[in-house]
């Protein structure tokens, strides 16, 4: 499993993002769909920091993965070329086969984009599966940190 970016602070994963030319339109403003890429990267690194190996889940005999089921996005203010951003991810709900996360893209303390993502745990054939106990424990630990900081 590769090294993860970001850090767990309190009940959130904080993932740094720098805005490059490739992220922007001709006016130097982040293209709307790229926020979804930023939040996807943050979710992947959050799982790594929690000790959840997505590659191992896929490669197992009974391979499985998390797949986005639905996402809502509110665009509040634009990010621009060379901005230093942070994607803050919080676990909102952990159910039998789904997780719900809130992810905010921030510049300093200002929320630029707010997303709510529901991901289902599915087998390689696409059918839902219960989230395994070890993954549930790792994620529940994130929700229960209550201000404890880990770097």
Secondary structure, DSSP 8 states (H G I E B T S, - for coil): -----SEEETTEEEEEEE--GGGB-TTSBB-TTHHHHHHHHHHHHHHHHTT--HHHHHHSTT-EEEEEEEEEEEE-S--BTT-EEEEEEEEEEE-SSEEEEEEEEEETTEEEEEEEEEEEEEETTS-B----HHHHHHHHHHHT-TT-EE-
